[in-house]
Amino acid sequence: MLPEFQTILSRFQRSVGASVFMTNSASVPEKLTVIVTGASAGIGRLICQRLARKQHRLVLAARSADKLAELQSELEASGCECISVPTDVADPNGLEALVKATVDRFGRIDVLVNNAGIECFSEFDQLPLDQILQTIETNLTGAIVLTRQVVPIMRKQGFGRIINMASAAGKHGPAFGAVYGATKAGLIAFTQGLRGELLPAGITATAICPGFATGGAVYDDIINATGKGTPTLMGGTTAENVAAAVEKAIRTGQPEMILNFPALRPVFLFRDVFPRLGEKLILAFTFRFFRRAASAKK
Ligand SMILES: NC(=O)c1ccc[n+]([C@@H]2O[C@H](COP(=O)([O-])OP(=O)(O)OC[C@H]3O[C@@H](n4cnc5c(N)ncnc54)[C@H](OP(=O)(O)O)[C@@H]3O)[C@@H](O)[C@H]2O)c1
């Protein structure tokens, strides 16, 4: 770095408070203890398989005990140390038990992947109240409550990674997916707030925002239900790409990753600068697809 630039930067840091610029200074342990919620299927399962190859210690959480046990056997056979803890993320007592089981077995928690989630594409006023509440509790409240229990442990360690599985739907609420989009937008804001507060403690938070992901995740059900994929210009990603992004986020601790091809960040930037035109553009490419997804689920 040029010496003049360094001087200007350190003056700026002093004037606004150095802690704002602090990133994680603790070194990343080689073998991480990782909790993955929603581990029994789809993206969560792929995340576990990928992290197991790096010999990290895994804690598999989801409601389906049988699927977790099956995954545990598979991962243990490959030499990975892991436990499965059947958990409903919408139940705060269950989350406490998940954290206790992790600390009892491994003594620390390095990474929390808040991946469990459900979607609910429907006409907004046709969505039953219990489904609205369940979506919020699973996708947002569960992640917040679990993170609240994990952060004090990470603070003591001086190191932690919180990875929140948001969605491109959190960057622009989809038609017929307003509630789902709201939970994912909530996760993105939650991530940003956590970073602001926890970076000086050596804890990072990352929001992962995939577009529709093919290859073994919930999007496959939507394709089967509608009989069609996403429009070409809306594109998507793969479940494998999303799992790879989680591994990268653990390494880098970066703030946000939007995973889609074609790239969506320029689209959201355009929408921010030209809100009405941007909204028209987004609706032109997505409205019919989301309406089809909503009516296919009736
Ligand atoms: N697939 C996509 O295109 C896409 C795009 C953007 C974002 N995402 C997000 O990525 C995450 C994973 O999605 P996916 O496609 O892999 O979905 P999936 O195949 O349906 O898997 C969802 C996982 O969440 C678990 N889960 C659901 N409710 C739960 C609860 N109350 N408590 C604990 N676990 C619960 C499920 O396990 P049990 O049923 O056994 O509990 C399952 O393991 C979600 O947060 C989703 O919103 C997905």
The ligand as a Gaussian input file, in Angstrom:
#p B3LYP/6-31G(d) Opt

LIG

0 1
 N      -33.522000     -24.164000      -3.361000
 C      -33.538000     -22.909000      -3.754000
 O      -33.743000     -22.601000      -4.927000
 C      -33.262000     -21.811000      -2.747000
 C      -33.064000     -20.503000      -3.214000
 C      -32.816000     -19.501000      -2.281000
 C      -32.748000     -19.793000      -0.935000
 N      -32.956000     -21.064000      -0.510000
 C      -32.907000     -21.324000       0.932000
 O      -31.982000     -22.375000       1.174000
 C      -32.379000     -23.096000       2.342000
 C      -32.423000     -24.580000       2.032000
 O      -33.363000     -24.771000       0.984000
 P      -33.490000     -26.169000       0.196000
 O      -33.814000     -25.814000      -1.194000
 O      -32.350000     -27.030000       0.497000
 O      -34.830000     -26.710000       0.890000
 P      -35.273000     -28.231000       1.226000
 O      -34.664000     -29.171000       0.260000
 O      -36.753000     -28.187000       1.343000
 O      -34.633000     -28.458000       2.661000
 C      -35.060000     -27.657000       3.745000
 C      -34.366000     -28.135000       4.989000
 O      -34.848000     -27.343000       6.093000
 C      -35.296000     -28.232000       7.120000
 N      -36.385000     -27.625000       7.890000
 C      -37.566000     -27.151000       7.457000
 N      -38.299000     -26.711000       8.497000
 C      -37.555000     -26.914000       9.620000
 C      -37.748000     -26.677000      11.003000
 N      -38.892000     -26.132000      11.487000
 N      -36.778000     -27.024000      11.873000
 C      -35.624000     -27.584000      11.426000
 N      -35.372000     -27.826000      10.137000
 C      -36.328000     -27.491000       9.235000
 C      -35.742000     -29.495000       6.385000
 O      -35.639000     -30.641000       7.225000
 P      -36.840000     -31.326000       8.033000
 O      -38.040000     -31.302000       7.145000
 O      -36.283000     -32.680000       8.305000
 O      -36.996000     -30.527000       9.273000
 C      -34.665000     -29.598000       5.319000
 O      -33.519000     -30.199000       5.834000
 C      -33.728000     -22.513000       2.757000
 O      -33.530000     -21.563000       3.788000
 C      -34.221000     -21.842000       1.497000
 O      -35.111000     -20.778000       1.768000
 C      -33.208000     -22.091000      -1.383000

